[in-house]
Amino acid sequence: MADFTTAARPYANAVYDLASGASDKAGTLASWSDALANLAAVVADEQISQMLSDPETGKQQKGKLIIQVLGDKLNEQQQNLVKLMAENGRLIIMQDVQEQFEVARAKAENKVEAEVVSAFELTAEQTDELINTLKKKLGCDVTLTTTVDESLIGGVVIKAGDTIIDASMKSQLDSLALSLAR
C-alpha cells in the first residue's frame, strides 16, 4: 500500500489538537485512540476497502456506511471526521491517520515505541539494557517490542520514531561489499 503519511498528518494533528484541548484530556485522547483504531480496522476490511475504491459509490454514501458499521461507537465529533474525510476522498488513509495520531500522542506524553529486530532472541537482561540505553539517548519512556530475523546474521536493528539504528552484521557486510565494488 502507498505511504499516505503526508496526507494523514493534517487530519491526525487536527484530531490530536481537538482531543488535547478537551477538559478531560486523558479520557478524550483514549476515546479518540479507540475510535481511530476501530475506524482503521473497518476501513482495512476487504469488503469495505473495495467499496471505498468503487467510483460508483458516492462520497457521502461511503461516509454513511462507515458510520453505520460502527454505530454508537463514534461520538458526534468522530462521525464528523468520517464525513469530512469521506467528502475529501480520504477514508482510505484512516490507518495512517490513526498511526500519526498515536505518534503525536506519544510525543506529547514523552513516550516512544521502539521496535528491535535481532538475529537471535534477546534475553530479559539485554532487553532491559536496550530500554535503559534508549531512554537515555531519546530522553523519554520507551516501550520495546522485539522480533527475530535470522537473516541479520548478528546484531540488531532498532527503530524508534524517526530514529533507525542499524547495527546488524548484514548491514555491515552489505556496506563492505558496496565499498569493495567501487
C-alpha positions in Angstrom: 0.0 0.0 0.0 1.2 3.5 -0.7 2.6 5.7 2.1 -0.1 8.3 2.9 1.7 9.8 5.9 1.8 13.3 4.4 -1.9 13.3 3.6 -2.8 11.8 7.0 -0.8 14.2 9.2 -3.2 17.2 9.0 -6.1 15.1 10.0 -4.2 13.4 12.8 -2.9 16.7 14.1 -6.3 18.3 14.0 -7.8 15.4 15.9 -5.0 15.5 18.4 -5.4 19.3 18.9 -9.1 18.8 19.4 -8.7 15.9 21.9 -5.9 17.5 23.9 -7.9 20.7 24.3 -10.8 18.9 26.0 -11.4 19.3 29.7 -11.0 15.5 30.2 -7.8 15.3 28.1 -6.8 11.8 29.1 -10.3 10.4 28.6 -10.7 12.2 25.3 -7.3 11.1 24.0 -8.2 7.5 24.9 -11.6 7.8 23.3 -10.1 9.1 20.0 -7.4 6.3 20.1 -10.2 3.7 20.3 -12.3 5.4 17.7 -9.4 5.7 15.2 -8.4 2.1 15.8 -11.9 1.0 15.1 -12.1 3.2 12.0 -8.8 1.9 10.7 -9.9 -1.7 11.3 -13.2 -1.1 9.4 -11.5 0.7 6.5 -9.0 -2.2 6.3 -11.8 -4.8 5.9 -11.6 -6.2 2.4 -15.3 -5.6 1.5 -15.2 -2.1 2.9 -12.0 -1.3 1.1 -13.4 -2.5 -2.2 -16.5 -0.3 -1.6 -14.3 2.7 -0.8 -12.4 2.2 -4.1 -15.6 1.9 -6.1 -16.1 5.1 -8.1 -19.8 4.3 -8.5 -20.3 4.8 -4.7 -20.8 8.4 -3.7 -18.6 10.1 -1.2 -21.4 10.8 1.3 -22.6 7.2 0.9 -19.1 5.9 1.8 -19.0 8.0 5.0 -22.5 6.9 6.0 -21.6 3.3 5.6 -18.5 3.6 7.8 -20.6 5.4 10.5 -23.4 2.7 10.2 -20.8 -0.1 10.6 -19.5 1.4 13.9 -22.9 2.5 15.1 -22.8 4.1 18.6 -19.0 3.6 19.0 -18.5 7.0 17.4 -19.4 10.3 19.1 -20.6 13.3 17.1 -17.0 14.7 16.5 -15.7 11.3 15.4 -18.6 11.0 13.0 -17.8 14.5 11.7 -14.3 13.4 11.0 -15.6 10.4 9.0 -17.9 12.7 7.0 -15.1 15.2 6.3 -12.7 12.5 5.2 -15.4 11.0 3.0 -16.1 14.3 1.3 -12.3 14.7 0.6 -12.0 11.1 -0.6 -9.6 10.3 2.2 -11.2 7.4 4.1 -8.6 5.0 2.7 -5.9 6.8 4.7 -7.6 6.1 8.1 -4.9 3.7 9.3 -2.3 6.4 8.6 -4.3 9.0 10.5 -4.5 6.6 13.4 -0.7 6.0 13.3 0.0 9.7 13.1 -2.4 10.4 16.0 -0.6 7.9 18.1 2.8 9.3 17.2 1.6 12.8 18.3 0.0 11.4 21.5 3.2 9.5 22.4 5.4 12.6 21.7 3.2 14.7 23.9 3.3 12.1 26.7 7.1 11.8 26.2 6.8 8.2 25.2 8.1 6.3 22.2 7.5 2.8 20.9 10.7 1.1 19.7 11.0 -2.0 17.6 14.1 -4.1 17.9 14.8 -6.7 15.3 17.6 -9.0 16.3 19.4 -12.0 14.8 18.7 -14.0 17.9 16.2 -14.0 20.7 17.1 -11.3 23.3 17.4 -12.2 27.0 15.4 -10.2 29.5 18.7 -8.6 30.6 19.5 -7.5 27.1 16.0 -6.1 26.6 16.3 -4.1 29.9 19.7 -2.8 28.9 18.3 -1.7 25.5 15.4 0.1 27.1 17.7 1.9 29.5 20.1 2.9 26.7 17.2 4.2 24.5 15.7 6.1 27.4 19.0 7.9 27.9 19.5 8.5 24.2 16.0 9.6 23.4 15.1 11.3 26.7 11.7 9.6 27.0 9.9 6.5 28.2 10.4 3.6 25.9 8.1 0.6 25.1 10.0 -2.1 23.4 8.8 -4.8 21.0 11.3 -7.4 19.8 11.3 -9.7 16.8 13.9 -12.2 15.4 15.2 -12.1 11.9 18.0 -14.6 11.4 19.0 -13.0 8.1 20.6 -10.2 10.0 23.4 -12.8 10.9 24.2 -10.9 14.1 23.5 -7.6 15.9 20.2 -5.6 15.9 18.2 -3.0 14.0 16.4 -0.5 16.2 13.5 1.7 15.0 12.3 4.3 17.5 10.1 7.0 15.9 12.2 8.7 13.2 15.4 7.1 14.5 16.8 4.0 13.0 20.0 2.4 14.3 21.2 -0.5 12.1 23.9 -2.4 14.0 23.4 -5.7 12.2 26.1 -7.8 10.6 24.1 -8.0 7.4 24.2 -4.2 7.1 27.9 -4.1 7.8 28.6 -6.8 5.2 26.4 -5.1 2.6 28.4 -1.9 3.3 31.7 -3.7 2.9 30.6 -5.3 -0.3 29.5 -2.0 -1.7 32.9 -0.4 -0.8 34.7 -3.3 -2.5 32.6 -3.0 -5.6 33.8 0.6 -6.1 
